[in-house]
Amino acid sequence: MASTSDLNLDDLLSGFESMKISVLRNAAKLSPHIKGRTLGPDCPDLSQIHISTNNNEAAKENDPNVSNETPSGSRTDEEPANKKTPTAKVRTPHLDVTANCETVTSKLHQQELERQRIATVRKSLAERQSKIRQADEQREALLKQTILEAEQSVARKQQEADRRLLSAIQEQEKQAQEAAARRQAEIEEENRRVTDIAAQFKRRQEELRKKHQLIETIRHHNGQFRAGTEAFTKALTTIGVQHATKFSNQKKTVRGLQKDFEQLLQTINANHEVNQAEVDLAAEYCKLLDQANREVTEIVAQIESAQKQQQQEQLEQQRNQEQQAAAAAAATVTQEAVNQQQPQQQQEQKPADTTDAAGIVSGVVTAPAATAPGIPENEPFFQPVSPECLQFYMEVKSFYEQHQTAVKQLMDDPSMKTYRFNCQKAINIPVNAISGVNREHFIDKYNKLAALLSGQNVKVGDATVSINGHPLGRTYCTMLLAKKFVSQADTGISSNASAAFPIAAIVVALWQRFPEFGRFFLAYLHRECPYMVPYYLPQLEGQSQEEFLKTLGYRFVDGVLEKQDQYLKRMSGLARLYSAVIVTVPRRDDPTPHPHGLEYGWRWLTNILNRFPQPDICATLICEFLQTAGADLHAAYGKQFLKVLRVLQGDYMTALNKIDTGGPKARLEGLIAQILTEGKIVRPEGISMNFW
């Protein structure tokens, strides 16, 4: 701003030199006309001097010192525009000088005014420049102040940020310390908890060890008691009936002990626990039984001693009688031997031949009866099905056949083809999409199927279908849905064992709401695999081999029987599905109990073990059943389940080894050995998922 004001001042003063020259020129013009002084109080008034314009103009034209810059007709600034210069009629030199002085004075005054104006301008410019300089200084000061304030603000903000950062760091450190303290406290608490658990575990182990010792002691006493009762029975049997009255007191005592001991064992089995009092009581029973056996032994010893003494006396008497008879017959022996030697030899030969013949005939007749044992017709091990399972199977089969006959009308109606197709889509699409990966997806599939069986309208593509669209629509859709679920055992479960549990969860949920669905499910399951009854269907009279194999679940493609491994794979899928249904936990929001729970699994296992095993299929089904439902059966039935497994490992596997040497039998043997060795069964993958 200072440089700008300097340039303006120079522009204003640029004409000052020319103004000086103009003044000098005008003075040169007036000098010929002025003879005296022109300054001072006593100087003549030059304003009274009038000079002719024409003379002046002529003089100006002839005067070489007159400047031509100003035109002749121009007026000065001090002269008014309407003032006219009078023409002097009489010209005198004095008047001309006076006029020139006035002109000079006027011009000097004008110059003075101009100097004053210039001074005023300069002063104004100086003041303005000073104000500008002050404004610049103020602006610079304000800028410096602003910058200083900005720097101070930045410094304050930086300090505040540093303070906040420091506070945050301190807070984080505090939180870290608190977290470390909490972690340390949690670790200490966890250590205490682990210590408590270890102590509890140790106490539990000690309790289990003591219980195990008590159980083993009970088992020992039980074996001791059984051996004592067997010894008592054997002693009574060997003595004979004639001496039975001598053991009446001991018999009464042993019967009471047997009754008390059996009651004790029943109490232990019911409570699943053994205490020291019961062990002491069992030991007391064994002592009392031993005492009774000792008494029996003493009585038996006395009887045997008396019998031996009597036998010795009888032998001595018999020996004496024989000696007397021999002496009496000695006199006649020689004579009879001489006279009757030949006739006696002939008579003795004939009876000998007769005896030999009779022995041969007797041997031929009696030997087959003794060496050919028969199998009783009421022997359960060789029966194809138990009466209980047969009745259940016939009820389900009859229910299915009745509804199958009724729904045939809908299935054969050509006008209902589109309706049947929409029903199939409404069932197949949700069932094929069932999985346990996403709970919302799982619930959606169940809701669609439940809505269909409830009679609601279900959207299928661009169409809508309902079981109310036909009088037989409910039965048709229920049977179709049950059949579709059973077919999942072949399409998905046989290859992926964990897929059985989400399918089984929906089966049980639908079974709870629609009981007829469950009966149809069992009917289709029995049709595909009658061994799941279990029922070993016999080949009927006149039934071809192909028809018979189809009743057992085999499939034929263009008259060719499927391979055995394919058949076993499909049957294993059915066993997995049925086992998963048995162990599935029902919906919590449905108060209806499980429609086909663990008791049916126990019935199937015990019934199939009471049947004579079949090669391949029995080992396959039992192995899949134990792997899927064994853990829940063990938890529910405990020792009874282990007893069943020991029967399976013993008698059943012995019979199975005689007819089966394949891979399923080997896998079953390994599984049973592992279970009995470890005392537990690992729950299968996917069973612990909460689908509801």
GUBA-148650 format. One line per 2 residues: number of its first residue (from 0); for each residue x negated, y negated, z negated of C-alpha. Coordinates in steps of 0.2 Angstrom, whole numbers, plus 2048, in hexadecimal, padded with zeros to 3 digits. Layout:
residues N
NUM = X,Y,Z ~ ... $
//
This chain:
residues 692
0 = 800,800,800 ~ 7F1,7F4,7FD $
2 = 7EA,7F6,80E ~ 7FB,7F2,816 $
4 = 7FD,7E2,80C ~ 7EB,7DD,812 $
6 = 7EF,7DF,824 ~ 7FF,7D5,823 $
8 = 7F5,7C6,81B ~ 7E8,7C6,829 $
10 = 7F6,7C5,835 ~ 7FE,7B6,82C $
12 = 7ED,7AD,82C ~ 7E8,7B1,83E $
14 = 7EF,7A1,844 ~ 7E7,796,837 $
16 = 7D8,792,841 ~ 7E2,78C,850 $
18 = 7EC,781,845 ~ 7DB,779,83F $
20 = 7D6,776,851 ~ 7E7,76E,855 $
22 = 7E5,762,846 ~ 7D4,75C,84C $
24 = 7DB,75A,85E ~ 7E9,74F,858 $
26 = 7DD,745,84D ~ 7D2,742,85D $
28 = 7E1,73C,866 ~ 7E5,72F,858 $
30 = 7D3,729,855 ~ 7D3,71C,863 $
32 = 7E3,714,85C ~ 7DE,713,84A $
34 = 7D0,707,844 ~ 7D2,707,832 $
36 = 7D5,713,824 ~ 7E3,71F,824 $
38 = 7E2,725,813 ~ 7E5,71C,802 $
40 = 7F3,711,7FB ~ 7EE,701,804 $
42 = 7EE,709,815 ~ 7FB,703,822 $
44 = 80B,70C,824 ~ 808,715,834 $
46 = 81A,71B,835 ~ 81F,709,83B $
48 = 814,70B,84B ~ 81E,70F,85A $
50 = 815,715,869 ~ 81D,716,87A $
52 = 820,727,87F ~ 81C,723,891 $
54 = 80C,71B,88C ~ 808,729,880 $
56 = 80C,736,88D ~ 801,72C,899 $
58 = 7F4,72B,88C ~ 7F5,73D,889 $
60 = 7F4,741,89B ~ 7E4,736,89D $
62 = 7DD,73B,88C ~ 7D2,74A,88F $
64 = 7D3,74E,87C ~ 7E5,750,87C $
66 = 7EA,762,87B ~ 7F7,769,887 $
68 = 7FC,777,87C ~ 80C,76D,877 $
70 = 818,768,884 ~ 81C,755,886 $
72 = 82E,757,882 ~ 82B,762,872 $
74 = 82F,75B,860 ~ 826,75E,850 $
76 = 82E,768,842 ~ 830,758,838 $
78 = 839,74E,845 ~ 84B,750,846 $
80 = 852,757,857 ~ 85E,748,85A $
82 = 851,73B,856 ~ 84B,730,865 $
84 = 83B,727,865 ~ 83E,715,868 $
86 = 835,70D,876 ~ 82B,6FE,870 $
88 = 82D,6EF,87B ~ 81E,6E7,874 $
90 = 80F,6F1,871 ~ 802,6ED,866 $
92 = 7F2,6F6,861 ~ 7F6,6F5,84F $
94 = 807,6FD,851 ~ 800,70B,85B $
96 = 7F3,70E,84E ~ 801,70E,841 $
98 = 80B,71A,84B ~ 7FC,725,84D $
100 = 7F9,725,83A ~ 80A,72A,837 $
102 = 809,738,843 ~ 7F9,73E,83B $
104 = 800,73C,82A ~ 80F,745,82F $
106 = 804,753,837 ~ 7F9,753,828 $
108 = 809,755,81D ~ 80E,762,828 $
110 = 7FD,76B,826 ~ 7FE,768,814 $
112 = 80F,770,813 ~ 809,77E,81E $
114 = 7FA,780,812 ~ 806,781,804 $
116 = 811,78D,80D ~ 802,797,812 $
118 = 7FC,796,7FF ~ 80E,79B,7FA $
120 = 80E,7A9,807 ~ 7FD,7AE,801 $
122 = 803,7AD,7EF ~ 812,7B6,7F3 $
124 = 808,7C3,7FC ~ 7FC,7C4,7EE $
126 = 80A,7C6,7E2 ~ 812,7D3,7ED $
128 = 802,7DC,7EF ~ 800,7DB,7DD $
130 = 811,7E1,7DA ~ 80E,7EF,7E7 $
132 = 7FD,7F3,7DF ~ 806,7F3,7CE $
134 = 814,7FE,7D6 ~ 806,809,7DD $
136 = 7FE,809,7CC ~ 80F,80D,7C4 $
138 = 812,81A,7D0 ~ 801,821,7CE $
140 = 803,820,7BB ~ 814,828,7BD $
142 = 80D,835,7C8 ~ 7FF,838,7BC $
144 = 80C,838,7AE ~ 817,844,7B8 $
146 = 808,84F,7BC ~ 802,84E,7AA $
148 = 814,853,7A4 ~ 814,861,7B2 $
150 = 804,867,7AC ~ 80A,866,79A $
152 = 81A,86F,79F ~ 810,87C,7A8 $
154 = 805,87D,799 ~ 814,87F,78E $
156 = 81C,88B,799 ~ 80B,895,79A $
158 = 80A,894,787 ~ 81C,89A,786 $
160 = 819,8A8,792 ~ 80A,8AD,789 $
162 = 814,8AC,779 ~ 822,8B6,780 $
164 = 815,8C2,787 ~ 80C,8C3,777 $
166 = 81D,8C5,76E ~ 822,8D3,77B $
168 = 811,8DC,778 ~ 814,8DA,766 $
170 = 826,8E1,767 ~ 820,8EF,772 $
172 = 812,8F3,766 ~ 81F,8F2,758 $
174 = 82B,8FD,762 ~ 81C,909,766 $
176 = 818,90A,754 ~ 82A,90D,74F $
178 = 82B,91A,75D ~ 81B,922,757 $
180 = 822,922,746 ~ 832,929,74C $
182 = 829,936,756 ~ 81E,93A,747 $
184 = 82D,93B,73C ~ 836,946,749 $
186 = 826,951,74A ~ 825,952,738 $
188 = 838,956,738 ~ 836,963,746 $
190 = 827,96A,73C ~ 832,96C,72D $
192 = 840,973,737 ~ 834,97F,73F $
194 = 82D,983,72E ~ 83F,986,728 $
196 = 843,990,737 ~ 833,99A,735 $
198 = 837,99D,723 ~ 849,9A1,728 $
200 = 843,9AC,735 ~ 837,9B4,729 $
202 = 845,9B6,71D ~ 850,9BD,72A $
204 = 842,9C9,730 ~ 840,9CE,71E $
206 = 853,9D0,71D ~ 854,9DA,72D $
208 = 845,9E4,727 ~ 84E,9E8,717 $
210 = 85E,9EB,721 ~ 855,9F6,72D $
212 = 84D,A00,71E ~ 85E,A01,716 $
214 = 865,A07,727 ~ 857,A14,729 $
216 = 85A,A19,717 ~ 86C,A1B,71B $
218 = 868,A25,72B ~ 85C,A30,721 $
220 = 869,A33,713 ~ 876,A36,721 $
222 = 86B,A43,729 ~ 867,A4A,718 $
224 = 879,A4B,714 ~ 87D,A54,724 $
226 = 86F,A60,722 ~ 876,A63,710 $
228 = 887,A67,716 ~ 881,A72,724 $
230 = 876,A7B,718 ~ 886,A7D,70C $
232 = 891,A83,71A ~ 883,A8F,720 $
234 = 881,A96,70E ~ 894,A99,70D $
236 = 895,AA1,71E ~ 887,AAD,71A $
238 = 88D,AB3,709 ~ 89E,AB9,70F $
240 = 8B0,AB7,70B ~ 8AF,AC3,6FC $
242 = 8A4,AB6,6F2 ~ 8AE,AA6,6F7 $
244 = 8B6,AA5,6E6 ~ 8A5,AA2,6DE $
246 = 8A3,A92,6E8 ~ 8B3,A89,6E4 $
248 = 8AC,A7C,6D9 ~ 89E,A78,6E6 $
250 = 8AA,A78,6F4 ~ 8B5,A6B,6EB $
252 = 8A6,A61,6E7 ~ 89F,A61,6F9 $
254 = 8B0,A5D,701 ~ 8B1,A4D,6F5 $
256 = 8A0,A48,6FA ~ 8A3,A4A,70C $
258 = 8B3,A3F,70B ~ 8A9,A32,701 $
260 = 89A,A32,70C ~ 8A5,A30,71C $
262 = 8AF,A22,714 ~ 89E,A1A,70F $
264 = 898,A1B,722 ~ 8A9,A14,728 $
266 = 8A7,A05,71C ~ 895,A02,722 $
268 = 89A,A03,735 ~ 8A9,9F7,731 $
270 = 89E,9EA,729 ~ 88F,9ED,734 $
272 = 884,9EA,725 ~ 87C,9F5,717 $
274 = 878,9F0,706 ~ 86E,9F8,6F8 $
276 = 87D,9FE,6EF ~ 883,A08,6FE $
278 = 872,A10,700 ~ 871,A14,6EE $
280 = 883,A1C,6EF ~ 87D,A26,6FF $
282 = 86E,A2C,6F5 ~ 879,A31,6E7 $
284 = 884,A3B,6F2 ~ 875,A44,6F9 $
286 = 86F,A48,6E8 ~ 880,A4F,6E3 $
288 = 880,A59,6F3 ~ 86F,A5F,6F0 $
290 = 874,A64,6DF ~ 883,A6E,6E6 $
292 = 878,A76,6F2 ~ 86C,A7B,6E4 $
294 = 87B,A82,6DB ~ 880,A8C,6EA $
296 = 86E,A92,6ED ~ 86D,A98,6DB $
298 = 87E,AA1,6DD ~ 879,AA8,6EE $
300 = 869,AAE,6E7 ~ 872,AB7,6D9 $
302 = 87E,ABF,6E6 ~ 870,AC4,6F1 $
304 = 866,ACB,6E2 ~ 875,AD5,6DD $
306 = 878,ADA,6EE ~ 866,AE0,6F0 $
308 = 867,AE9,6E0 ~ 877,AF2,6E5 $
310 = 870,AF6,6F6 ~ 861,AFE,6EE $
312 = 86C,B08,6E3 ~ 876,B0D,6F2 $
314 = 867,B12,6FB ~ 861,B1C,6ED $
316 = 871,B25,6EC ~ 872,B28,6FF $
318 = 860,B2E,6FF ~ 864,B3B,6F1 $
320 = 874,B40,6FA ~ 86A,B43,70A $
322 = 85D,B4D,701 ~ 86B,B58,6F9 $
324 = 873,B5A,70A ~ 863,B5F,712 $
326 = 85F,B6C,705 ~ 870,B74,707 $
328 = 86F,B75,71A ~ 85D,B7B,71A $
330 = 862,B8D,718 ~ 86D,B8E,727 $
332 = 862,B84,733 ~ 858,B93,739 $
334 = 866,B9E,73D ~ 871,B92,746 $
336 = 862,B8C,750 ~ 85F,B9E,756 $
338 = 871,BA3,75A ~ 878,B93,761 $
340 = 869,B8B,76A ~ 870,B8D,77C $
342 = 882,B88,779 ~ 87E,B79,76F $
344 = 872,B73,77D ~ 880,B74,78A $
346 = 88D,B6C,77F ~ 881,B5E,77A $
348 = 87D,B5A,78D ~ 88F,B57,792 $
350 = 893,B4A,786 ~ 883,B41,78A $
352 = 888,B40,79C ~ 899,B39,798 $
354 = 892,B2C,78C ~ 886,B25,79A $
356 = 894,B24,7A7 ~ 89F,B1B,79B $
358 = 891,B0F,797 ~ 88E,B0B,7A9 $
360 = 8A1,B08,7AD ~ 8A2,AFD,79D $
362 = 893,AF3,7A3 ~ 89A,AF0,7B4 $
364 = 8AB,AEA,7AD ~ 8A5,ADF,79F $
366 = 896,AD7,7A5 ~ 89E,ACA,7B1 $
368 = 8AA,AC5,7A4 ~ 89B,AC1,798 $
370 = 890,AB8,7A5 ~ 89C,AAE,7AF $
372 = 8A2,A9F,7A4 ~ 8B1,A95,7AA $
374 = 8B4,A83,7A9 ~ 8C4,A7E,7A0 $
376 = 8D0,A75,7AA ~ 8D2,A67,79C $
378 = 8BF,A63,79B ~ 8BE,A50,79D $
380 = 8AD,A50,7A4 ~ 8B3,A59,7B4 $
382 = 8C4,A4F,7B6 ~ 8C4,A42,7C4 $
384 = 8CD,A35,7B9 ~ 8D3,A33,7A7 $
386 = 8E6,A33,7A4 ~ 8E5,A21,79E $
388 = 8DC,A1B,7AD ~ 8E7,A25,7B9 $
390 = 8F7,A1D,7B1 ~ 8EF,A0B,7B3 $
392 = 8EA,A0F,7C5 ~ 8FB,A15,7CA $
394 = 903,A06,7C3 ~ 8F8,9FA,7CC $
396 = 8FA,A04,7DC ~ 90D,A05,7DB $
398 = 90E,9F2,7D8 ~ 903,9EF,7E7 $
400 = 90D,9FB,7F3 ~ 91E,9F4,7EE $
402 = 919,9E2,7F2 ~ 90F,9E8,802 $
404 = 91F,9F0,808 ~ 929,9E0,805 $
406 = 91C,9D4,80C ~ 91B,9DE,81C $
408 = 92A,9D5,823 ~ 921,9C4,822 $
410 = 911,9CC,82A ~ 91A,9D3,838 $
412 = 924,9C4,83C ~ 91D,9BC,84C $
414 = 926,9AB,849 ~ 91C,9A9,839 $
416 = 90B,9AB,841 ~ 907,999,83F $
418 = 90D,999,82C ~ 902,9A8,829 $
420 = 8F3,9A0,831 ~ 8F5,990,827 $
422 = 8F7,99B,817 ~ 8E6,9A4,81B $
424 = 8DD,993,81E ~ 8E4,98C,80E $
426 = 8DC,99B,805 ~ 8CD,99F,80F $
428 = 8C5,98D,80F ~ 8C5,98B,7FC $
430 = 8C0,99D,7F8 ~ 8B1,99C,804 $
432 = 8AC,98C,7FC ~ 8AC,991,7EA $
434 = 89B,98F,7E2 ~ 894,98A,7D1 $
436 = 888,97C,7D7 ~ 894,96D,7D4 $
438 = 8A2,96E,7C7 ~ 8AD,961,7CF $
440 = 8AC,96B,7DF ~ 8B0,97B,7D5 $
442 = 8BF,973,7CD ~ 8C5,96D,7DE $
444 = 8C6,97E,7E5 ~ 8CF,985,7D6 $
446 = 8DC,977,7D7 ~ 8DF,97A,7E9 $
448 = 8E2,98D,7E7 ~ 8ED,98A,7D7 $
450 = 8F7,97D,7E0 ~ 8FA,989,7EE $
452 = 900,997,7E2 ~ 90A,98B,7D8 $
454 = 915,986,7E7 ~ 90E,975,7EB $
456 = 90B,96F,7FC ~ 8F9,971,801 $
458 = 8F1,968,810 ~ 8E8,973,81D $
460 = 8E0,968,82A ~ 8EE,95E,832 $
462 = 8FB,96A,82B ~ 903,96D,81A $
464 = 907,97E,814 ~ 911,985,804 $
466 = 915,996,7FE ~ 927,990,7FE $
468 = 927,990,811 ~ 92D,9A2,811 $
470 = 936,9AC,803 ~ 927,9B8,804 $
472 = 91A,9AB,805 ~ 916,9AC,7F2 $
474 = 912,9BF,7F3 ~ 909,9BD,804 $
476 = 8FE,9AF,7FE ~ 8FA,9B8,7ED $
478 = 8F6,9C8,7F5 ~ 8EB,9BF,802 $
480 = 8E2,9B5,7F5 ~ 8DE,9C5,7EB $
482 = 8D8,9CE,7FA ~ 8CD,9BF,7FF $
484 = 8C5,9BF,7ED ~ 8C1,9D2,7EE $
486 = 8B9,9D0,800 ~ 8AD,9C3,7F8 $
488 = 8A4,9D1,7F0 ~ 89F,9D7,801 $
490 = 89C,9C6,809 ~ 893,9BD,7FB $
492 = 891,9C6,7EB ~ 888,9D6,7F1 $
494 = 87A,9CB,7F7 ~ 87A,9BD,7E9 $
496 = 87E,9C4,7D8 ~ 880,9B3,7D0 $
498 = 88E,9AF,7DC ~ 89A,9BB,7D3 $
500 = 89C,9AF,7C4 ~ 8A4,9A0,7CC $
502 = 8B0,9AB,7D6 ~ 8B4,9B5,7C6 $
504 = 8B8,9A5,7BC ~ 8C5,9A0,7C9 $
506 = 8CC,9B2,7CA ~ 8CE,9B2,7B7 $
508 = 8D6,9A0,7B7 ~ 8E2,9A5,7C5 $
510 = 8E6,9B6,7BC ~ 8EA,9AC,7AC $
512 = 8F7,9A1,7B5 ~ 8FD,9AE,7C2 $
514 = 8FD,9C0,7BB ~ 903,9C8,7CB $
516 = 8F3,9C1,7D3 ~ 8E8,9CB,7C7 $
518 = 8F2,9DC,7CB ~ 8EF,9D9,7DD $
520 = 8DD,9D6,7DA ~ 8DB,9E6,7D1 $
522 = 8E5,9EF,7DF ~ 8D9,9E9,7EC $
524 = 8CA,9ED,7E1 ~ 8D0,9FF,7DF $
526 = 8D3,A01,7F1 ~ 8C2,9FB,7F5 $
528 = 8B9,A05,7E7 ~ 8C4,A12,7DE $
530 = 8B4,A15,7D3 ~ 8B9,A05,7CA $
532 = 8C8,A0D,7C2 ~ 8BE,A19,7C0 $
534 = 8C7,A26,7CB ~ 8BE,A33,7D5 $
536 = 8CB,A36,7E3 ~ 8CB,A48,7E9 $
538 = 8CD,A4D,7FB ~ 8DF,A51,7FE $
540 = 8E5,A61,808 ~ 8E5,A5D,81A $
542 = 8DC,A4C,818 ~ 8CD,A4A,824 $
544 = 8BC,A46,81F ~ 8BD,A34,826 $
546 = 8CD,A30,81D ~ 8C6,A37,80D $
548 = 8B7,A2C,80E ~ 8C1,A1D,812 $
550 = 8CB,A20,802 ~ 8BA,A1F,7F9 $
552 = 8B6,A0E,800 ~ 8AB,A13,80F $
554 = 8AD,A0A,820 ~ 8AD,A11,832 $
556 = 8A8,A06,841 ~ 8AE,A0E,851 $
558 = 8AF,A1E,848 ~ 89D,A1D,841 $
560 = 89B,A1E,82E ~ 892,A10,827 $
562 = 881,A13,81F ~ 880,A18,80D $
564 = 875,A08,808 ~ 883,9FD,80F $
566 = 890,A06,806 ~ 887,A05,7F5 $
568 = 883,9F2,7F8 ~ 896,9EF,7FA $
570 = 89A,9F9,7EB ~ 88D,9F0,7E0 $
572 = 895,9DF,7E5 ~ 8A6,9E6,7E0 $
574 = 89F,9EC,7CF ~ 897,9DB,7CD $
576 = 8A7,9D2,7D0 ~ 8B1,9DD,7C5 $
578 = 8A4,9DC,7B7 ~ 8A3,9C9,7B9 $
580 = 8B6,9C8,7B7 ~ 8B5,9D2,7A7 $
582 = 8A8,9C7,79E ~ 8AF,9B6,7A5 $
584 = 8B4,9AA,798 ~ 8C6,9A3,79B $
586 = 8CA,991,79D ~ 8CB,988,78C $
588 = 8DA,97E,790 ~ 8E4,98D,794 $
590 = 8EA,996,784 ~ 8ED,9A6,78E $
592 = 8E1,9B4,788 ~ 8D5,9BC,795 $
594 = 8E0,9C7,7A0 ~ 8D3,9D5,7A3 $
596 = 8C5,9D3,796 ~ 8B7,9DD,78E $
598 = 8C2,9EB,788 ~ 8C5,9F0,79A $
600 = 8B3,9F0,79D ~ 8B0,9FC,78E $
602 = 8BE,A07,794 ~ 8B6,A08,7A6 $
604 = 8A5,A0C,79F ~ 8AB,A19,793 $
606 = 8B6,A21,7A0 ~ 8A9,A22,7AD $
608 = 89D,A2A,7A1 ~ 8AA,A37,79D $
610 = 8AB,A3C,7AF ~ 89F,A48,7B8 $
612 = 893,A3C,7C2 ~ 892,A3A,7D4 $
614 = 882,A37,7DD ~ 87D,A25,7E2 $
616 = 88D,A1C,7DF ~ 88E,A1F,7CC $
618 = 87D,A1A,7C8 ~ 87F,A0A,7D3 $
620 = 88F,A05,7CB ~ 88A,A08,7B9 $
622 = 879,9FF,7BC ~ 882,9EF,7C3 $
624 = 88F,9F0,7B5 ~ 882,9F0,7A8 $
626 = 878,9E2,7AF ~ 887,9D7,7B1 $
628 = 892,9DB,7A2 ~ 886,9E5,797 $
630 = 880,9D6,78C ~ 892,9D1,788 $
632 = 897,9E3,784 ~ 888,9E5,779 $
634 = 88D,9D5,770 ~ 89F,9DB,76D $
636 = 89C,9ED,769 ~ 88B,9ED,762 $
638 = 885,9FF,75C ~ 893,A08,765 $
640 = 88D,A01,775 ~ 87C,A07,772 $
642 = 883,A18,76D ~ 88B,A18,77E $
644 = 87B,A14,787 ~ 873,A23,77D $
646 = 880,A2E,784 ~ 87D,A27,795 $
648 = 86A,A2A,793 ~ 86D,A3C,78D $
650 = 87B,A47,793 ~ 881,A3C,7A1 $
652 = 86F,A39,7A9 ~ 86C,A4C,7A6 $
654 = 87B,A50,7B1 ~ 876,A42,7BE $
656 = 864,A48,7BF ~ 86B,A59,7C6 $
658 = 874,A51,7D5 ~ 86B,A40,7D8 $
660 = 859,A3C,7DB ~ 85B,A2B,7E4 $
662 = 857,A19,7E0 ~ 867,A14,7D7 $
664 = 864,A22,7CA ~ 852,A1D,7C7 $
666 = 857,A0A,7C5 ~ 865,A10,7B9 $
668 = 858,A1A,7AF ~ 84C,A0B,7AE $
670 = 85A,9FF,7A8 ~ 860,A0B,79B $
672 = 84F,A0E,794 ~ 84B,9FB,794 $
674 = 85B,9F7,78B ~ 859,A04,77D $
676 = 847,A00,77B ~ 849,9ED,77A $
678 = 85A,9EE,771 ~ 862,9E1,77C $
680 = 868,9DD,78D ~ 863,9CD,796 $
682 = 872,9C3,79C ~ 873,9C1,7AF $
684 = 86F,9B1,7B8 ~ 87E,9A6,7BA $
686 = 889,9AD,7AC ~ 886,99F,7A0 $
688 = 88C,991,7AC ~ 89B,987,7A5 $
690 = 8A6,986,7B4 ~ 8B4,97E,7AA $
//
